[in-house]
Amino acid sequence: MLVERLIPIKEKLQEQMGSVKWSTLILQAQSQAVNLSASSCYVPHFSSMQYLNYGAAVSEVEVNLLTRETTILQSDILYDCGQSLNPAVDLG
């Protein structure tokens, strides 16, 4: 998804400059208001909906699409299972 958004910009920069640095590519994408984020949503199978709980997870990562190197900057997870069975366990 992100690669498809960056390919036209990368090709244009390569025509102008030859080699393209990652920072140059991202700065150019930002200046053209290219969305540099991706998201997804999981919907469980109906048979598993008898036991409901809610949660969300977000990770902030840097991905170098040229070298495929990834760096996880931060991850946050929120889980709500309803009424707590043991509040001491919830604290960790």
Backbone as ProteinMPNN parsed JSONL, in Angstrom:
{"seq_chain_A": "MLVERLIPIKEKLQEQMGSVKWSTLILQAQSQAVNLSASSCYVPHFSSMQYLNYGAAVSEVEVNLLTRETTILQSDILYDCGQSLNPAVDLG", "coords_chain_A": {"N_chain_A": [[0.822, -1.179, 0.0], [1.818, 1.315, 0.917], [4.094, 1.362, -0.641], [3.109, 1.521, -3.264], [2.172, 4.122, -3.247], [4.507, 5.59, -3.052], [6.106, 4.938, -5.231], [5.644, 6.426, -7.751], [6.669, 8.957, -7.048], [9.281, 8.353, -6.32], [10.284, 7.416, -8.795], [10.113, 9.76, -10.347], [11.901, 11.435, -8.955], [14.247, 9.96, -9.326], [14.625, 10.26, -12.053], [15.27, 12.953, -12.116], [17.427, 13.237, -10.305], [18.948, 10.916, -10.233], [20.284, 8.853, -8.085], [18.368, 8.316, -5.114], [17.877, 9.468, -1.871], [16.491, 8.106, 1.131], [15.429, 9.955, 3.004], [15.019, 12.185, 1.367], [13.075, 11.216, -0.401], [10.899, 10.802, 1.353], [10.489, 13.393, 2.376], [9.722, 14.685, 0.013], [7.383, 13.258, -0.559], [5.817, 13.994, 1.657], [5.582, 16.754, 1.133], [3.941, 16.654, -1.041], [1.612, 15.886, 0.047], [1.167, 13.128, 0.462], [-0.285, 10.304, 1.862], [1.272, 8.761, 4.454], [0.687, 6.653, 6.097], [-0.777, 3.535, 7.232], [-3.577, 1.389, 7.77], [-5.629, -1.121, 9.391], [-8.401, -3.348, 9.905], [-9.789, -5.825, 11.941], [-12.234, -8.278, 11.729], [-13.867, -10.592, 13.606], [-14.756, -14.12, 13.167], [-18.172, -15.144, 13.065], [-18.861, -17.208, 14.897], [-17.147, -16.852, 17.034], [-18.086, -14.677, 18.354], [-19.569, -14.983, 20.622], [-18.227, -14.65, 22.931], [-17.342, -11.739, 23.98], [-14.919, -9.229, 23.847], [-12.963, -6.268, 23.983], [-10.457, -4.475, 22.23], [-7.555, -2.608, 21.286], [-4.772, -1.824, 19.24], [-1.864, -0.01, 18.545], [0.872, 0.795, 16.591], [3.785, 2.66, 16.113], [5.909, 2.961, 13.516], [8.936, 3.013, 11.62], [9.632, 2.478, 8.281], [11.918, 1.528, 5.968], [11.562, 1.529, 2.728], [13.284, 0.977, 0.715], [15.437, -0.567, 1.684], [14.055, -2.294, 3.249], [14.263, -2.259, 5.956], [13.021, -2.128, 9.242], [11.928, -0.172, 11.984], [10.659, -0.205, 15.156], [9.06, 2.281, 16.768], [7.24, 2.867, 18.804], [4.741, 1.132, 20.673], [1.395, 0.669, 21.556], [-1.083, -0.854, 23.526], [-4.415, -1.538, 24.219], [-6.794, -3.083, 26.217], [-9.967, -4.293, 26.977], [-11.685, -6.196, 29.085], [-14.039, -6.203, 30.395], [-15.598, -6.582, 33.552], [-13.241, -6.773, 36.122], [-11.575, -9.698, 37.272], [-9.549, -9.927, 39.108], [-8.204, -7.262, 40.438], [-5.538, -6.778, 41.226], [-3.974, -8.28, 39.517], [-4.466, -6.961, 37.161], [-2.958, -4.644, 37.396], [-0.41, -5.509, 36.988]], "CA_chain_A": [[0.0, 0.0, 0.0], [2.691, 2.485, 0.974], [5.027, 1.303, -1.762], [2.427, 2.039, -4.449], [2.075, 5.582, -3.124], [5.827, 6.206, -3.172], [6.782, 4.595, -6.495], [5.691, 7.525, -8.729], [7.543, 10.026, -6.546], [10.653, 7.834, -6.419], [10.683, 7.391, -10.201], [10.307, 11.145, -10.789], [13.145, 11.906, -8.351], [15.362, 9.258, -9.96], [14.842, 10.905, -13.348], [15.88, 14.263, -11.889], [18.633, 13.214, -9.481], [19.664, 9.643, -10.265], [20.105, 8.166, -6.812], [17.442, 9.013, -4.212], [17.986, 9.13, -0.456], [15.218, 7.855, 1.807], [14.922, 11.205, 3.6], [14.554, 13.026, 0.26], [11.829, 10.626, -0.878], [9.835, 11.039, 2.336], [10.208, 14.828, 2.382], [8.975, 14.987, -1.207], [6.045, 12.686, -0.376], [5.105, 14.869, 2.597], [5.278, 18.03, 0.481], [2.856, 16.402, -1.981], [0.476, 15.429, 0.868], [0.96, 11.692, 0.32], [-0.568, 9.659, 3.14], [2.355, 7.828, 4.769], [0.252, 5.72, 7.13], [-1.63, 2.44, 6.782], [-4.36, 0.849, 8.875], [-6.367, -2.339, 9.097], [-9.433, -3.675, 10.884], [-10.055, -7.261, 11.996], [-13.591, -8.656, 12.12], [-13.803, -12.024, 13.914], [-15.784, -15.009, 12.653], [-19.404, -15.044, 13.858], [-18.885, -18.199, 15.982], [-16.351, -16.394, 18.182], [-18.678, -13.47, 18.914], [-20.295, -15.272, 21.854], [-17.366, -14.14, 23.995], [-16.935, -10.435, 23.478], [-14.003, -8.33, 24.544], [-12.563, -5.202, 23.077], [-9.07, -4.07, 22.344], [-6.974, -1.855, 20.179], [-3.316, -1.756, 19.275], [-1.291, 0.947, 17.605], [2.34, 0.82, 16.57], [4.422, 3.681, 15.281], [7.108, 2.346, 12.966], [9.599, 3.572, 10.435], [9.95, 1.422, 7.333], [12.702, 1.942, 4.82], [11.075, 0.697, 1.633], [14.398, 0.638, -0.167], [16.208, -1.648, 2.299], [13.084, -3.085, 4.019], [14.596, -2.184, 7.376], [11.934, -1.559, 10.043], [12.241, 0.23, 13.349], [9.457, 0.037, 15.949], [9.292, 3.439, 17.618], [6.38, 2.802, 19.98], [3.544, 0.309, 20.543], [0.434, 0.827, 22.644], [-2.152, -1.842, 23.48], [-5.501, -1.313, 25.176], [-7.659, -4.254, 26.244], [-11.071, -4.162, 27.933], [-12.347, -7.499, 29.21], [-15.236, -6.06, 31.226], [-15.346, -6.495, 34.996], [-12.008, -7.449, 36.497], [-11.634, -10.807, 38.229], [-8.561, -9.672, 40.139], [-7.574, -5.97, 40.118], [-4.093, -6.826, 41.449], [-3.376, -8.82, 38.302], [-4.583, -5.94, 36.125], [-1.883, -3.678, 37.57], [0.816, -6.106, 36.444]], "C_chain_A": [[0.878, 1.259, 0.0], [3.651, 2.528, -0.211], [4.383, 1.894, -3.006], [2.32, 3.56, -4.425], [3.414, 6.267, -3.393], [6.508, 5.971, -4.516], [6.783, 5.756, -7.492], [6.629, 8.659, -8.319], [9.002, 9.604, -6.685], [11.138, 7.863, -7.868], [10.949, 8.801, -10.734], [11.617, 11.708, -10.24], [14.362, 11.239, -8.996], [15.666, 9.843, -11.334], [15.595, 12.22, -13.185], [17.262, 14.166, -11.263], [19.49, 11.961, -9.637], [19.367, 8.857, -9.014], [19.216, 9.0, -5.881], [17.656, 8.53, -2.783], [16.581, 8.964, 0.12], [14.622, 9.146, 2.355], [14.38, 12.146, 2.524], [13.214, 12.532, -0.259], [10.673, 10.948, 0.064], [9.492, 12.521, 2.411], [9.395, 15.236, 1.158], [7.545, 14.456, -1.107], [5.213, 13.545, 0.567], [4.706, 16.18, 1.936], [4.154, 17.887, -0.544], [1.615, 15.841, -1.28], [0.134, 13.96, 0.631], [0.755, 11.1, 1.712], [0.49, 8.588, 3.395], [1.985, 6.899, 5.923], [-0.638, 4.649, 6.51], [-2.382, 1.911, 8.0], [-5.118, -0.388, 8.414], [-7.39, -2.567, 10.201], [-9.721, -5.167, 10.8], [-11.486, -7.485, 12.464], [-13.585, -10.167, 12.361], [-14.939, -12.806, 13.261], [-16.987, -14.979, 13.595], [-19.403, -15.993, 15.045], [-18.091, -17.748, 17.201], [-16.953, -15.162, 18.842], [-19.513, -13.736, 20.168], [-19.507, -14.786, 23.066], [-16.782, -12.829, 23.501], [-15.941, -9.758, 24.413], [-13.517, -7.337, 23.513], [-11.111, -4.837, 23.302], [-8.64, -3.291, 21.119], [-5.46, -1.846, 20.353], [-2.847, -0.793, 18.197], [0.221, 0.862, 17.719], [2.807, 1.92, 15.646], [5.751, 3.097, 14.826], [7.676, 3.19, 11.839], [9.975, 2.4, 9.555], [10.726, 2.031, 6.179], [12.327, 1.012, 3.671], [12.178, 0.302, 0.658], [15.187, -0.55, 0.372], [15.334, -2.633, 3.071], [13.433, -3.155, 5.503], [13.424, -1.536, 8.108], [12.433, -1.25, 11.449], [10.929, 0.517, 14.062], [9.774, 1.169, 16.908], [8.486, 3.361, 18.906], [5.204, 1.891, 19.67], [2.679, 0.513, 21.776], [-0.694, -0.171, 22.447], [-3.152, -1.515, 24.58], [-6.443, -2.493, 25.077], [-8.714, -4.051, 27.316], [-11.811, -5.489, 27.978], [-13.593, -7.403, 30.083], [-14.858, -5.907, 32.685], [-14.137, -7.346, 35.365], [-12.265, -8.57, 37.478], [-10.685, -10.586, 39.389], [-7.833, -8.386, 39.805], [-6.056, -5.949, 40.32], [-3.367, -7.341, 40.21], [-3.399, -7.765, 37.191], [-3.454, -4.923, 36.197], [-0.546, -4.21, 37.076], [1.725, -6.629, 37.467]], "O_chain_A": [[0.691, 2.154, -0.825], [3.978, 3.601, -0.719], [5.01, 2.671, -3.726], [2.372, 4.206, -5.471], [3.454, 7.389, -3.899], [7.397, 6.733, -4.898], [7.841, 6.059, -8.046], [7.304, 9.248, -9.164], [9.85, 10.388, -7.11], [12.263, 8.28, -8.142], [11.901, 9.011, -11.487], [12.36, 12.376, -10.959], [15.393, 11.884, -9.19], [16.827, 9.914, -11.738], [16.448, 12.565, -14.003], [18.169, 14.912, -11.632], [20.646, 11.95, -9.214], [18.3, 8.254, -8.897], [19.3, 10.228, -5.862], [17.621, 7.33, -2.515], [15.622, 9.589, -0.334], [13.43, 9.398, 2.182], [13.383, 12.833, 2.751], [12.316, 13.33, -0.528], [9.59, 11.324, -0.385], [8.316, 12.873, 2.501], [8.476, 16.048, 1.266], [6.602, 15.128, -1.523], [4.036, 13.796, 0.307], [3.598, 16.667, 2.158], [3.49, 18.867, -0.883], [0.682, 15.377, -1.936], [-1.039, 13.586, 0.602], [1.532, 11.367, 2.629], [0.593, 7.62, 2.641], [2.859, 6.415, 6.642], [-1.18, 4.824, 5.418], [-1.883, 1.978, 9.123], [-5.232, -0.663, 7.22], [-7.254, -2.034, 11.302], [-9.88, -5.71, 9.706], [-11.899, -6.939, 13.487], [-13.328, -10.941, 11.439], [-15.95, -12.233, 12.854], [-16.821, -14.805, 14.803], [-19.898, -15.628, 16.111], [-18.347, -18.228, 18.306], [-16.382, -14.646, 19.803], [-20.104, -12.808, 20.721], [-20.09, -14.54, 24.123], [-15.844, -12.814, 22.703], [-16.129, -9.733, 25.629], [-13.651, -7.555, 22.309], [-10.606, -4.885, 24.424], [-9.283, -3.322, 20.07], [-4.946, -1.859, 21.471], [-3.373, -0.774, 17.084], [0.774, 0.858, 18.819], [2.292, 2.088, 14.541], [6.613, 2.777, 15.644], [6.971, 3.971, 11.2], [10.571, 1.432, 10.027], [10.246, 2.938, 5.5], [12.727, -0.152, 3.648], [12.002, -0.619, -0.139], [15.566, -1.441, -0.388], [15.81, -3.684, 3.5], [12.94, -4.027, 6.218], [12.892, -0.521, 7.659], [13.249, -1.976, 12.015], [10.165, 1.381, 13.631], [10.652, 1.04, 17.761], [8.973, 3.737, 19.972], [4.717, 1.869, 18.54], [3.177, 0.526, 22.902], [-1.206, -0.324, 21.338], [-2.778, -1.249, 25.723], [-6.854, -2.87, 23.979], [-8.391, -3.678, 28.444], [-12.485, -5.862, 27.019], [-14.147, -8.43, 30.472], [-13.914, -5.191, 33.02], [-14.034, -8.503, 34.96], [-13.064, -8.43, 38.404], [-10.961, -10.997, 40.516], [-6.928, -8.397, 38.971], [-5.359, -5.182, 39.656], [-2.269, -6.883, 39.894], [-2.474, -7.683, 36.383], [-3.034, -4.393, 35.169], [0.357, -3.429, 36.777], [2.789, -7.155, 37.138]]}, "name": "protein", "num_of_chains": 1, "seq": "MLVERLIPIKEKLQEQMGSVKWSTLILQAQSQAVNLSASSCYVPHFSSMQYLNYGAAVSEVEVNLLTRETTILQSDILYDCGQSLNPAVDLG"}
